[in-house]
Amino acid sequence: MNVIIIEDEKPSARRLNRMLAAQGLTVNTMLHSVEEAVSWFRKNIPPDLIFLDIQLSDGLSFEIFDQVDVKSAIIFTTAYDEYALKAFKLNSIDYLLKPIDEDELGTAVAKYKELRPAPQNVQLNFEDIKKLLVNPIEREYKKRFSVKVGQHLKLIAVDDIECFYSENKGTYAYTKDNRNYLLDTTLDALGNELSPQHFYRVNRKFYININAIKDIIDYTNSRLQIKLENFKEQDIIVSRERVKDFKEWLV
C-alpha cells in the first residue's frame, strides 16, 4: 500500500508517521506544502491513501487538487472544527481532529481497509468541501480584540480593522483610523478566529477585510495588487496560487 502524509508542521508529520507505523502502515512520502505536493503528484503515481492537513504553509491543501487530478482516498488530519465537517464526513474515509487520538486513527485505517476494494466509493468532491469550509455551520467568530496600549487595555471591533499583517515576528491590526496595534497572536491562529466571509489571507503576511478594499489592480506574474481605503504602509499582493480562490471569495 502506498501511503503519503501532507502536513506542513514537521513534528506533527513525524508523530503521525510513528502512529501509522504502529498501525502497520509504512509512509512512503511526507510532503509539507501545496507547491511541494503539486510537484510530487506530477512526477509520481497517486498513492492509495493520503493523510491530509487542510491548512498548509502556502495555502489550503485543496489548491493541490485544482492543479492535479488525484483520486486517492483521503483521511483528513487537521485542526478545523467539527461543525464544518458533519455534512461531508460520510463522503470521506474519515476526519481526525488534532491532536490525533490513536484509537480514532486505528478506526480510520480499518475503515479505509474495508473500503479499499471499491475506491470509487471514497472519492471526494473537493468543491463541496471547500464551500463548507468557507461557510462553516454554527460557527462563531471573534467580534473584537483586546490590545495593550501603555498601561491600558483597548478593545477594537473586528469591523474597524482593515487588515492584519505580520512584520518582524509580530502580528499587527491596522484600523480605519490609521492606527497599528500589536496583537498577542499569529496570522495562522487568526485563520480560526476571523469570519471567512469578511477576511481573506491573500499571502503569508496579510489578511484583508473585504469591506476595506478600495481597488484591485493587475500585477506582475499573474498576481493582483490590493489597495485598501487607508493602509499604505506596504504593498499588498495576492500570491499567484491564491488568485483564483481570492476571486471566488470576492463574489
Buried (B, 14 or more C-beta within 10 A) or exposed (E): EBBBBBBBBEEBBBBBBEBBEEEEBEBEBBBBBBBBBBBBBEEEEBBBBBBBBBBBBBBBBBBBBBBEEBEBBBBBBBBBEEEBBEBBEEEBBBBBBBEBEEEEBBEBBEBBBEBBEEBEEBBBEBEEBBBBBBEBEEEEBEEEBEBEEEEEEEEBEBEBBBBBBBEEEEBBBBBBEEBBBEBEBEBBEBBEBBBBEBBBBBBEBBBBBEEBBEEBEEBEEEBBBBBBBBBEEEEBBBBBBBBBBBEEBEE
